[in-house]
Amino acid sequence: MIDNSNIKPLFEPNSIAIIGASNRDDSVGGIIISNVLKSHFRGVVYPVNPSSKSVFGVKCYANVMDIDDVIDLAVIIVPAVAVPLVMEQCGKKGVKAAIIISAGFKEVGEKGAVLEEQVVNIARKYGVRIIGPNCFGIINTSTSISMNTTFSSTMPIKGNVSFVSQSGALCEGILDYARYEKIGFSKFISVGNRADVTEAEILNYLERDEETDVIIMYIESLSQPQKFLAEAVRVTEQKPIIAIKSGATTVGARATVSHTGSMAGSDEVYEGIFEQAGIIRVNSVHELFKAAKIYSKKISINGNGVAILTNSGGPGVMAADAASRYGLNLPFIDGVLLNKLKGILPPSSGFHNPVDVLGDADVGRYDSAMNTLLESDQFAGLINIITPVGGIDVNEAIKKMHEAINKYKKPMVTCLFGLSDLSEENALLDSYNIPHFEFPEDASWTLSLVYKNYLWRKRKVTDIKKYTDVDPEKVRKIIENAKNNKKNMLSITEAYEVLKAYNISVPSSIMVRDKEDLVAHIKEIKYPSVMKVVSRNVVHKFDVGGVIVDIKNEQQLMDGYDKIIENVKSKIPDAVIDGITVEEFIPDGKETIIGMVRDPSFGSILMFGLGGIYVEALHDVSFRLAPIRELSADHMVSSIRAFKLLTGVRGEKKTDLQSISDVLKRVSQLVTDVQEIKELDINPLIARTEGNGSIAVDVRIVI
């Protein structure tokens, strides 16, 4: 676990030196010191500016060294070229932490990056922790701190949501939108260039922060993905993390020969990391705040049965469609419960979920139906949709909702659906802490997030499985031998030996160098068999006619050899053909792919999907960072769109899913143990029927 005691002064200082403070209202230095003073900071503030004797009536110092007091936090707002000198002074003074607002560092190019590195080196020499540079600042609304070191025009409402952003430009808009949505913040943190303090350290701090119940994040990239993942997995056990990830570019420019490498774009990898960590990913700022609103209410759900109650059929159907789309279960109402509803509702009502009490319903009818639904064990939560029509008094209905929540202790979300001014009614919902949304679909989506969080927290927590029946030294010797022979890709024979060293099944095979060699070994071959070209110039064997399957006799074997040589030479005339492998033919099973690419930022990225020649075209794959936990392997398999094909459809037998997970975990351990492996593709891994295992019938390993 990260020790975050040395970053605490960034968020909870007793004294702040504002270096670059100004009397000019329109300057960043003026706005920031004004915000610190207006926020009623509980500590002591020291303006620092050699050009002023006082700033806004507060004594100003020419240099941070001139201040007699201990300084916990320096907020630096000077030109970038002056920051190294200021950081040196802060270090000598014993300043514990610094927020560098100044821009002009690595975000502007190489010269800026050199300057940033210089600042970081000075800070590390003195043990000063840094947020930024090029950041918006930090806000802490705690009554014991009350600090606003940003250049925002407003102080947010105090609340239980903490926001971490990599975009300073986004921060002002987020604060304005949050105020409009009446969402309060505990901490508001702009990380800027992340020259020092990382997202992982901030998550660790927020996990322990008693005033933070929900964490929302705007992410463009992760500086330390593995550390972030380790922290996030633990944090989401206690507090929801909601993230919006911008950009869908590739992880980085890399020469790759693997399917995994070609498909591991950053968006797909981040999707895998978020799922692996239990992070709720959203796609817009609008969704970010809807999710923050529902989680900030700290409501929980214990099950997946949801009822929809409405006085208007159309919005009820819209909510039902959305609930189904987002994974909520809407149990059909019959039996005893149906009879109860029929006893209190008109015959023309809708009875089977959604329950439609009709547009002429008064509060009494609505309340009776609501209580009947909530007292049933079929339902763990309720979606209330009220259109202000007919004789219903919406304010009275809201009061009845509040009473029902207190009585049944079940979560409820509400949508008041209409064009009239509902500000009074929404304010009443807020006063009762009932989450409410403008549209029916939003109500369903947000309740589905509560259920998703429930599933994450009740999941079985597993460890990283460590296999003992493996031989990493054998693998290292194979790789060392290949390096000595100036090879960066293992032959199929060598690659099979690597898999066998980790107890991953491969077909029995022989490799022949030429046709005479084939004749010499012909009596060893069993039928049916498969022939494959072995060439460092051939990436995709099928594409060049380098594979012939289901060979049944010697004549087909000899003809197949000639055909493969002819096919490859016609497509790649200069190809160096090292030989041909003859393997046992595996006739049955589903073709899947398991792969890995090692990225300089992310580390080992694992991939799983349906395999064969269509894997890149279908792009139906899942990603995780290695090493993976046991449950992560299962989730990798079940999260692809085509998962149902592996469970048995139209009379087919179920695929051996456990064996696929086993291979995933073994590959995870292999690439963790042996860092020299740069890329790996098992394609296809033939997954047989349940109980019959899986077998890797082709593998490519780049070192």
C-alpha positions in Angstrom: 0.0 0.0 0.0 1.2 3.5 -0.9 2.4 5.7 2.0 0.6 9.0 1.3 1.6 10.9 4.4 4.0 13.1 2.4 1.2 14.3 0.0 -1.2 15.2 2.8 0.1 18.9 2.9 -1.2 19.3 -0.6 -4.7 18.9 0.6 -4.6 19.7 4.3 -2.0 22.4 4.9 -1.7 24.6 8.0 0.1 27.3 6.1 0.2 28.4 2.4 2.8 30.6 0.6 1.3 32.0 -2.6 4.4 32.7 -4.7 3.4 35.1 -7.5 0.4 36.6 -5.6 -0.8 39.8 -7.1 -3.0 42.8 -6.4 -4.4 42.7 -9.9 -7.9 41.3 -9.9 -7.6 40.1 -13.5 -4.3 38.1 -13.0 -4.1 34.4 -12.0 -2.0 35.4 -9.0 -4.7 37.9 -8.0 -7.5 35.5 -8.5 -5.9 32.6 -6.6 -5.0 34.6 -3.5 -8.4 36.2 -3.6 -10.0 32.7 -3.7 -7.8 31.5 -0.8 -8.9 34.4 1.3 -12.6 34.2 0.3 -12.7 30.5 1.0 -11.9 31.3 4.7 -8.8 29.1 4.8 -8.4 27.9 8.4 -4.6 28.3 8.3 -2.2 31.1 7.6 -1.6 32.7 4.2 1.6 34.3 3.1 1.7 36.2 -0.2 5.1 36.2 -1.9 6.0 38.8 -4.5 9.2 41.0 -4.5 7.2 43.8 -6.2 4.6 44.3 -3.5 4.6 45.1 0.2 1.1 43.8 0.7 -1.5 41.9 -1.4 -5.2 42.6 -0.7 -4.2 44.0 2.7 -2.0 41.0 3.7 1.7 41.5 4.3 3.7 40.3 1.3 7.2 38.8 1.4 9.9 39.2 -1.3 11.0 35.6 -0.9 9.6 32.5 0.6 12.9 32.3 2.6 11.9 35.5 4.4 8.9 33.9 6.1 9.5 33.0 9.7 6.8 30.4 9.9 6.9 26.8 8.7 5.3 26.5 5.2 3.3 23.4 4.4 2.2 24.3 0.9 3.5 26.6 -1.8 1.3 27.6 -4.6 3.6 28.7 -7.5 2.3 31.2 -10.1 5.4 32.5 -11.7 6.8 32.3 -15.3 8.0 28.8 -16.1 11.6 29.8 -16.4 11.6 31.1 -12.9 10.1 28.0 -11.3 13.4 26.1 -10.8 14.8 29.0 -8.7 11.5 29.2 -6.7 11.6 25.4 -6.2 15.2 25.6 -4.9 14.1 28.3 -2.5 11.1 26.2 -1.4 13.4 23.2 -0.8 15.8 25.2 1.3 12.9 26.7 3.3 11.6 23.2 4.1 8.3 23.6 2.2 6.6 20.2 2.2 4.5 20.4 -1.0 3.9 22.6 -4.0 1.1 23.2 -6.4 2.6 24.5 -9.6 0.0 26.5 -11.5 2.5 27.8 -14.1 2.4 26.5 -17.6 5.1 26.2 -20.2 6.6 22.7 -19.4 6.4 19.4 -21.2 3.0 20.3 -22.7 4.7 22.8 -25.0 7.5 20.6 -26.3 11.0 19.3 -25.7 12.5 22.5 -24.1 9.6 22.6 -21.7 10.1 18.9 -20.8 13.7 19.6 -20.0 12.6 22.4 -17.7 10.0 20.2 -16.0 12.6 17.5 -15.3 14.9 20.1 -13.8 12.1 21.3 -11.4 11.3 17.7 -10.4 14.9 16.9 -9.7 15.2 19.9 -7.4 11.9 19.0 -5.6 13.1 15.4 -5.1 16.4 16.6 -3.7 14.5 18.4 -0.9 11.6 16.0 -0.6 9.0 18.4 -1.9 5.9 16.8 -3.4 4.4 18.4 -6.5 1.0 18.6 -8.1 1.3 20.0 -11.7 2.8 21.9 -13.3 0.3 23.3 -15.7 -2.7 22.7 -13.4 -5.9 24.4 -12.2 -5.2 23.9 -8.5 -6.8 22.1 -5.6 -10.0 22.7 -3.6 -10.7 21.2 -0.2 -14.2 22.1 1.2 -13.7 20.4 4.6 -14.7 22.8 7.3 -11.4 22.2 9.1 -9.4 23.3 6.0 -11.7 25.3 3.6 -9.1 25.9 0.9 -9.5 27.1 -2.7 -6.1 27.4 -4.5 -7.7 27.4 -8.0 -8.4 30.3 -10.3 -12.0 29.3 -10.5 -14.7 32.0 -10.3 -16.8 30.0 -7.7 -16.3 27.8 -4.7 -18.2 24.5 -5.0 -20.9 23.4 -2.7 -19.6 21.2 0.1 -20.3 17.5 -0.6 -19.0 14.0 -0.6 -17.8 13.7 -4.2 -14.1 14.2 -5.0 -13.0 15.0 -8.6 -9.6 14.3 -10.1 -8.9 15.8 -13.5 -6.1 15.8 -16.0 -7.6 18.7 -17.9 -7.3 22.1 -16.3 -9.5 23.7 -19.0 -12.4 21.3 -18.1 -12.3 22.2 -14.4 -14.1 25.5 -14.5 -17.0 24.0 -16.6 -17.2 21.1 -14.2 -17.6 23.4 -11.2 -20.3 25.4 -12.9 -22.2 22.3 -14.0 -21.9 20.7 -10.6 -23.4 23.8 -9.0 -26.3 23.7 -11.5 -26.8 20.0 -10.7 -26.5 20.7 -6.9 -23.6 18.2 -6.6 -21.2 19.1 -3.8 -17.4 18.3 -3.7 -15.2 17.2 -0.9 -11.9 17.6 -2.9 -11.3 19.0 -6.4 -7.9 18.1 -7.8 -6.3 19.2 -11.0 -3.2 17.1 -11.6 -1.8 18.9 -14.7 1.3 17.3 -16.2 1.7 14.8 -13.3 5.4 15.5 -13.0 5.4 13.9 -9.5 2.2 13.0 -7.7 0.3 10.3 -9.6 -3.3 9.3 -9.8 -2.5 6.1 -7.8 -1.3 8.2 -4.9 -4.3 10.5 -5.1 -6.7 7.5 -5.0 -4.8 6.2 -2.0 -5.4 9.5 -0.2 -9.0 9.7 -1.2 -9.7 6.2 -0.1 -8.7 7.2 3.5 -10.5 10.6 3.3 -13.6 10.3 5.5 -15.3 13.2 3.7 -15.1 11.4 0.3 -17.7 8.8 -0.6 -17.5 9.0 -4.4 -14.5 9.6 -6.7 -15.0 10.9 -10.3 -12.1 11.2 -12.7 -11.4 12.7 -16.1 -8.5 10.7 -17.6 -6.5 11.2 -20.7 -3.7 8.8 -19.9 -2.2 7.0 -16.9 1.3 7.6 -15.9 1.6 4.3 -13.9 -1.1 1.9 -15.0 -0.1 -1.0 -12.9 0.0 1.0 -9.7 -3.2 2.7 -10.6 -4.9 -0.6 -11.1 -3.6 -2.0 -7.8 -5.0 1.1 -5.9 -8.3 1.2 -7.8 -9.1 -2.4 -7.1 -8.8 -1.8 -3.4 -10.6 1.6 -3.5 -13.6 0.3 -5.4 -14.2 -2.2 -2.6 -15.2 0.8 -0.5 -16.0 3.8 -2.7 -17.2 4.0 -6.3 -14.9 5.4 -8.9 -16.5 6.8 -12.0 -14.2 7.7 -15.0 -14.5 9.4 -18.3 -11.7 8.6 -20.7 -11.0 10.9 -23.6 -9.3 9.8 -26.8 -9.4 6.5 -28.6 -5.9 6.5 -30.1 -3.5 3.6 -30.2 -1.4 3.0 -27.2 1.7 4.0 -29.1 3.5 3.6 -32.4 5.0 0.2 -32.4 6.1 -2.3 -35.0 4.0 -5.4 -34.3 3.5 -8.7 -35.9 0.8 -10.0 -33.5 -3.0 -9.7 -33.6 -2.8 -8.6 -30.0 -0.5 -5.7 -30.8 -2.4 -4.5 -33.8 -5.7 -4.4 -31.8 -4.5 -3.1 -28.5 -5.6 0.5 -29.0 -5.6 2.6 -25.8 -9.4 2.8 -25.6 -9.7 -1.0 -25.6 -6.9 -1.4 -23.0 -8.4 1.3 -20.8 -11.8 -0.5 -21.0 -10.1 -3.6 -19.8 -8.3 -1.8 -17.0 -11.5 -0.2 -15.8 -13.4 -3.5 -15.8 -10.4 -5.1 -14.0 -10.5 -2.4 -11.3 -14.3 -2.2 -10.9 -14.3 1.4 -12.3 -17.6 2.7 -13.8 -16.8 4.1 -17.2 -19.0 6.8 -18.6 -18.9 8.5 -22.0 -19.8 12.1 -21.4 -19.7 14.8 -18.7 -23.5 14.5 -18.6 -23.3 10.8 -17.7 -20.4 11.6 -15.2 -22.7 13.8 -13.2 -25.7 11.5 -13.4 -23.5 8.7 -12.0 -22.0 11.0 -9.4 -25.5 12.1 -8.3 -26.8 8.5 -7.7 -23.6 7.3 -5.9 -23.4 10.5 -3.8 -26.8 9.5 -2.3 -25.1 6.4 -0.9 -28.1 4.2 -1.8 -27.6 0.5 -2.1 -29.5 -2.4 -3.7 -29.6 -6.0 -2.6 -30.7 -7.9 -5.7 -31.8 -7.3 -9.2 -35.5 -7.4 -9.1 -36.8 -3.9 -10.0 -40.3 -2.5 -10.3 -41.4 0.5 -12.4 -44.4 2.5 -11.2 -45.9 5.2 -13.4 -49.0 7.1 -14.0 -48.2 7.4 -17.7 -47.8 4.4 -20.0 -45.3 5.8 -22.5 -42.6 7.0 -20.0 -43.0 3.7 -18.2 -42.3 1.7 -21.3 -39.2 3.9 -22.0 -37.9 3.2 -18.5 -38.6 -0.5 -19.0 -36.7 -0.7 -22.3 -33.7 1.1 -20.7 -33.8 -1.0 -17.6 -33.6 -4.2 -19.7 -30.9 -2.7 -21.9 -28.7 -1.9 -18.9 -29.1 -5.3 -17.2 -31.9 -4.7 -14.7 -34.4 -7.5 -14.2 -38.1 -6.6 -14.3 -39.9 -9.5 -12.8 -43.3 -10.4 -14.4 -46.1 -9.8 -11.8 -48.6 -12.6 -11.3 -50.0 -14.8 -8.5 -50.7 -13.2 -5.1 -49.0 -9.9 -6.0 -51.1 -9.5 -9.1 -54.3 -10.1 -7.1 -53.2 -7.5 -4.6 -52.7 -4.9 -7.3 -56.0 -5.8 -8.9 -57.7 -5.1 -5.6 -56.4 -1.5 -5.5 -56.2 -0.4 -9.1 -58.8 0.1 -11.9 -59.2 -2.9 -14.3 -57.7 -0.9 -17.2 -54.4 -0.3 -15.3 -51.1 -1.9 -16.4 -50.3 -4.7 -13.9 -47.3 -6.7 -15.1 -44.3 -4.3 -14.7 -44.3 -1.5 -15.5 -47.3 -1.0 -13.2 -49.4 1.9 -14.7 -51.8 3.4 -12.2 -53.3 5.5 -15.1 -53.3 9.3 -15.6 -56.4 9.9 -13.4 -54.7 8.4 -10.3 -54.6 10.4 -7.1 -51.9 10.2 -4.4 -53.8 7.5 -2.5 -53.9 5.2 -5.5 -50.3 5.8 -6.3 -49.2 5.3 -2.7 -51.1 2.0 -2.4 -49.5 0.6 -5.5 -46.0 1.8 -4.4 -46.3 0.2 -1.0 -47.7 -3.1 -2.5 -44.7 -3.3 -4.8 -42.1 -2.4 -2.1 -43.3 -4.9 0.4 -42.9 -7.7 -2.1 -39.7 -9.8 -1.9 -39.7 -9.8 -5.7 -38.3 -6.3 -5.8 -35.1 -4.9 -4.5 -35.7 -1.4 -5.8 -38.3 0.9 -7.5 -38.3 3.4 -10.4 -41.0 6.0 -9.9 -42.1 8.0 -12.9 -44.7 10.6 -12.4 -46.2 12.9 -15.1 -47.9 15.9 -13.5 -51.3 15.2 -15.0 -54.8 14.5 -13.7 -55.5 14.7 -10.0 -52.1 13.7 -8.6 -50.5 16.2 -6.2 -46.8 15.6 -7.0 -45.6 17.2 -3.7 -47.8 14.8 -1.7 -46.6 11.9 -3.8 -43.0 12.8 -3.0 -43.8 12.8 0.7 -45.3 9.3 0.3 -42.1 8.2 -1.5 -40.0 9.4 1.5 -42.2 7.6 3.9 -42.0 4.4 1.8 -38.2 4.6 1.6 -37.9 4.9 5.4 -40.3 2.0 5.9 -38.9 -0.5 3.4 -35.3 0.5 3.2 -35.2 -0.1 -0.5 -33.6 2.2 -3.1 -35.8 4.4 -5.2 -35.1 6.7 -8.1 -37.6 9.1 -9.6 -38.3 10.9 -12.8 -40.8 13.8 -12.9 -41.6 13.8 -16.6 -43.1 16.9 -18.0 -42.5 20.3 -19.5 -43.9 22.4 -16.7 -41.8 24.1 -14.1 -41.0 21.3 -11.5 -38.3 23.2 -9.6 -40.3 23.2 -6.4 -41.0 19.4 -6.6 -37.3 18.7 -7.5 -36.2 20.7 -4.5 -38.5 18.6 -2.3 -36.9 15.5 -3.7 -33.5 16.9 -2.9 -34.6 17.7 0.7 -35.5 14.0 1.1 -32.3 12.9 -0.6 -34.3 11.0 -3.3 -32.3 10.8 -6.5 -34.3 12.2 -9.4 -33.6 12.6 -13.1 -35.1 14.4 -16.0 -35.8 11.4 -18.3 -37.1 7.9 -17.7 -34.0 6.3 -19.3 -31.7 8.1 -17.0 -33.6 6.8 -13.9 -33.1 3.3 -15.2 -29.5 3.7 -16.1 -28.5 5.2 -12.8 -30.2 2.4 -10.8 -28.4 -0.1 -13.0 -25.1 1.6 -11.8 -26.1 0.9 -8.2 -26.7 -2.7 -9.1 -23.4 -2.9 -11.0 -21.6 -1.6 -7.9 -23.5 -4.2 -5.8 -22.3 -7.0 -8.1 -18.7 -5.8 -7.9 -18.7 -5.7 -4.1 -20.4 -9.1 -3.6 -18.1 -10.8 -6.2 -15.8 -13.5 -5.0 -12.4 -11.9 -4.5 -9.6 -14.1 -5.9 -5.8 -14.0 -5.9 -3.3 -14.3 -8.7 -2.8 -18.0 -9.2 0.8 -19.1 -9.1 1.4 -22.4 -10.9 4.2 -24.6 -9.7 4.3 -27.0 -12.7 6.1 -24.5 -14.9 9.8 -24.1 -16.0 10.7 -20.5 -16.6 14.4 -21.4 -16.8 13.7 -23.7 -19.8 12.0 -20.8 -21.5 14.9 -18.4 -20.8 17.3 -20.9 -22.3 15.2 -21.2 -25.5 15.1 -17.4 -25.8 18.8 -17.0 -25.1 19.6 -19.6 -27.8 17.4 -17.7 -30.2 19.1 -14.4 -29.4 22.5 -16.0 -29.9 21.3 -17.0 -33.4 20.2 -13.3 -34.1 16.5 -14.2 -34.1 13.7 -12.0 -32.7 11.0 -14.5 -33.4 10.9 -18.1 -32.1 10.4 -20.9 -34.6 7.1 -22.8 -34.2 9.0 -25.7 -32.6 10.7 -23.4 -30.1 7.4 -21.6 -29.4 5.7 -25.0 -28.7 8.4 -25.8 -26.3 7.8 -22.5 -24.5 4.1 -23.4 -24.1 4.9 -26.9 -23.0 7.2 -25.5 -20.3 4.1 -23.8 -18.8 2.0 -26.9 -19.2 -0.1 -25.6 -22.1 -1.2 -28.4 -24.4 0.1 -28.3 -28.0 -0.3 -30.9 -30.8 2.3 -33.6 -31.4 4.4 -32.4 -34.4 7.6 -32.7 -36.3 9.4 -30.1 -38.3 11.0 -31.1 -41.6 13.6 -28.9 -43.5 13.0 -30.2 -47.0 11.1 -32.9 -48.9 13.8 -35.5 -48.3 13.5 -34.8 -44.6 9.8 -35.3 -44.9 10.3 -38.7 -46.6 12.7 -39.7 -43.8 10.1 -39.1 -41.1 7.0 -40.2 -43.1 6.4 -43.3 -41.0 6.2 -41.2 -37.8 3.2 -39.2 -39.1 -0.3 -40.1 -38.0 -3.4 -39.1 -39.9 -5.3 -36.9 -40.2 -2.6 -34.2 -40.0 -1.9 -30.5 -40.7 1.0 -28.9 -42.6 2.2 -25.4 -41.9 5.0 -23.3 -43.4 7.8 -22.1 -41.1 9.1 -18.8 -42.3 10.3 -15.6 -40.6 8.8 -13.7 -43.5 5.3 -15.1 -43.1 3.1 -13.5 -40.4 -0.3 -14.9 -41.4 0.1 -18.4 -42.8 -3.4 -18.7 -44.1 -3.1 -15.5 -46.1 -0.3 -17.0 -48.3 -1.7 -20.5 -48.6 0.9 -21.7 -46.0 -1.5 -24.1 -44.2 -3.2 -27.3 -45.5 -5.5 -29.2 -43.1 -7.1 -32.7 -42.8 -4.3 -34.6 -44.7 -5.4 -38.2 -44.7 -2.6 -40.2 -46.4 1.0 -40.1 -47.7 0.1 -38.9 -51.2 -1.8 -35.9 -49.8 1.2 -35.3 -47.5 3.7 -35.2 -50.4 1.4 -33.1 -52.6 0.7 -30.8 -49.7 4.4 -30.1 -49.2 4.8 -29.0 -52.8 1.6 -26.9 -52.7 2.7 -25.0 -49.7 6.1 -24.2 -51.2 4.4 -23.1 -54.4 1.8 -20.9 -52.6 4.3 -19.1 -50.4 6.8 -18.4 -53.2 4.1 -17.1 -55.4 2.9 -14.6 -52.8 6.3 -13.8 -51.2 9.1 -14.6 -53.7 11.9 -13.7 -51.4 10.5 -15.6 -48.4 13.1 -17.7 -46.5 11.3 -21.0 -45.8 12.9 -22.7 -42.8 10.8 -25.8 -43.1 7.3 -27.2 -42.7 5.7 -28.6 -39.6 3.4 -31.6 -39.7 1.1 -31.8 -36.8 -1.8 -33.9 -35.6 -5.2 -32.5 -36.8 -7.5 -31.2 -34.1 -10.9 -31.5 -35.8 -13.4 -30.3 -33.2 -13.7 -27.3 -30.9 -14.0 -23.5 -31.0 -11.2 -21.4 -32.3 -10.1 -18.8 -29.8 -7.1 -16.5 -29.5 -5.0 -15.6 -26.4 -2.4 -13.0 -26.9 0.0 -10.6 -25.2 1.9 -7.4 -26.2 4.3 -5.7 -23.9 3.8 -1.9 -23.9 6.4 0.5 -22.4 3.6 2.3 -20.4 1.1 -0.4 -19.6 3.3 -3.4 -19.3 2.0 -6.8 -20.3 -1.4 -6.5 -22.1 -3.4 -9.7 -22.3 -6.0 -10.3 -24.9 -8.7 -12.9 -25.4 -11.3 -13.4 -28.2 -12.6 -15.8 -30.8 -9.7 -16.8 -33.0 -8.9 -17.9 -36.5 -8.6 -15.7 -39.6 -11.4 -13.3 -38.7 -10.2 -12.1 -35.3 -9.0 -8.6 -36.5 -12.1 -8.1 -38.7 -14.5 -9.0 -35.9 -12.5 -7.2 -33.2 -14.5 -9.1 -30.5 -11.8 -9.2 -27.9 -11.2 -8.3 -24.2 -8.1 -6.9 -22.6 -6.5 -7.0 -19.1 -3.1 -6.2 -17.6 -1.0 -9.1 -16.4 -0.7 -10.6 -13.9 -4.4 -11.4 -13.7 -6.4 -12.7 -10.9 -8.4 -15.9 -11.3 -11.7 -14.1 -11.6 -10.3 -11.7 -14.2 -9.5 -14.7 -16.4 -13.1 -15.8 -16.2 -14.3 -12.3 -16.9 -12.1 -12.0 -20.0 -13.8 -15.0 -21.5 -17.3 -14.0 -20.6 -17.1 -10.4 -21.6 -16.7 -10.9 -25.4 -19.9 -10.4 -27.4 -19.6 -13.9 -28.9 -19.4 -15.6 -25.4 -22.8 -17.4 -26.0 -21.2 -19.4 -28.8 -18.9 -20.9 -26.2 -21.8 -21.9 -23.9 -23.5 -24.1 -26.4 -26.2 -22.9 -28.8 -28.6 -24.8 -31.1 -27.9 -28.1 -29.5 -24.1 -27.7 -29.4 -22.2 -28.9 -26.4 -20.7 -26.4 -24.0 -17.1 -25.4 -24.5 -14.5 -26.2 -21.8 -14.4 -22.7 -20.4 -12.3 -23.6 -17.4 -9.5 -24.8 -19.7 -9.5 -21.5 -21.5 -9.2 -19.6 -18.2 -6.4 -21.9 -17.2 -4.5 -21.1 -20.4 -5.1 -17.4 -19.8 -3.7 -17.6 -16.3 -0.7 -19.7 -17.4 0.1 -17.2 -20.2 -0.2 -14.4 -17.7 2.3 -16.1 -15.4 4.6 -16.8 -18.4 4.9 -13.2 -19.6 5.2 -12.0 -16.0 8.0 -14.5 -15.3 9.8 -14.0 -18.6 10.1 -10.3 -19.4 12.0 -11.1 -22.7 8.8 -12.0 -24.4 7.6 -9.0 -26.3 4.6 -10.4 -28.2 2.7 -13.7 -28.0 -0.2 -15.0 -30.0 -1.8 -18.4 -29.5 -4.1 -18.4 -32.6 -6.0 -20.6 -32.6 -6.4 -22.1 -29.2 -8.8 -24.9 -30.0 -11.3 -25.1 -27.0 -12.9 -28.5 -27.0 -16.1 -29.5 -25.4 -16.5 -29.3 -21.6 -14.0 -31.6 -19.8 -11.8 -32.2 -22.8 -9.5 -29.2 -22.4 -8.0 -26.8 -24.9 -5.0 -27.1 -27.2 -2.8 -24.4 -28.8 -2.4 -25.4 -32.5 -0.4 -22.3 -33.6 1.7 -19.8 -31.6 3.8 -16.8 -32.5 6.4 -15.5 -30.0 8.4 -12.3 -30.5 11.4 -11.7 -28.2 
